[in-house]
Amino acid sequence: MEDDIHKTDPVAASTPILLESLQNDFGNESDELIALFCQGAGIELDKLKVAVAAQNRERLLHNARGLRAVCESVYVGDMAKTCAAIEQVGINCQWSEVNALIERLESQFSLVQLHHQK
């Protein structure tokens, strides 16, 4: 697991959102949906960081599950996978691994934000 935390898929990193799938499901509203996602995901990331700082396992798992579900629904696969990984290591309170995954999640979110600004 430790090696997986630090890997980045360069192809996925260049296209953080499966736009074709998003447009198939939501059509012309996909841009608005991505904008809403960016607003909400930033708030959820902050909640995850607060949970980690407090080492609140229950809150961490709750927020990671919620963010994962949202990421999956708008086809932001890398972030969804990272949220799932946070859930996995969070169950056992592996806080140093959770912190590394939160950093990865922030990087992935930055890519989504950059992609949305194009």
Summary of the structure (lengths in Angstrom):
residues: 118
radius of gyration: 13.9
end to end distance: 33.6
largest distance: 42.0
contacts: 342
relative contact order: 0.18
helix: 84%
strand: 0%
